[in-house]
């Protein structure tokens, strides 16, 4: 008897082939997409940096911003424009 059961990424037990009630993998719902300029790249540690664009809510309460860690080697710098996409999988 196994004490632990391995689970796949979707939360189902590995080898569970009953997919009649589950949704197909890789169907993603686009929740949000916007473009913005990187204002600052912070050096977090030896493995990652942080890309930032601050929120000027005092001037524009509808403004969107981001602050996301990213692995080193990305070659991005302040002033570069990026597209931020949030998808529900």
N, C-alpha and C positions, 0 to 999 in steps of 0.2 A: 504494500500500500504506500503510495507516494504522499508525503506530507505537504508538499508544495506543488502547485500547478502552474505551468508557464502560460502567460497570457500574451496575446498579440497586441499590437498597437491600438486596435479598436476596442479593447477591453474584453473580447471573447476568448475563451480558452483556446489554446493552440490546437489546431486540428478540428475545431468545431466547424463543420461544413453546413450547418443549418443556417442559411442566409435568407430564408423566406421573410423574416421579419426585420432584417437590417437593410440599410441603404448601401448602394454600391460605393466602393471606395473611390476617392479622387473626384467626387462631385463637391465643388466648393462654392459657397455663397459669398459673393463680394459684399462685404459690410461697409468698407470705406476705402476710398482711393483719393490721394491728393499729392500735388507736387510742392516742393518747398526747397529753399536754399539752406545748405548746412551753414550754421553760424559758427560752430566751434567743434573741434575734434579733441576730446580729452584722452590722455594716456592713462588707462586704468591699471594695467599690469603688463607682464611680459607676453600675455596671450591675447589681450583684447583692448580695444579702444571704445570710446563712447561718442556717437554722433549726436549732435544736439541742434535743435532749432527752438528758440524760446517763444513763448506765447505773449504777444503784446495785447493782453486783454483790456488794458486801459484805453487803447485806441480802437481796437476792433474785437468786440466780445465773441464774434464768430470765428476768430482765427484758430487754426489747428496747429499743434506743434508736436515734436517728437524728441525722445531721449532714449536711444537704443544702443545696447552693447553690440559690437561687431568684432569678429576675429581680426587680428593683425594681418597686414598684407593687402588691405582693401584699396589702397592708393587714392582714397578720397581725402579732400581737404576743404577747409572753410571756403565758401563761395560756390562750390559745386552744387548743382541742382540734382535732387533725387526724387523718386516717386515712392511714396509710402502706400502699401496695399495691405489691408487687413481682410483675411478671408476666414470664414468658419468652415472647418472641415469635418 
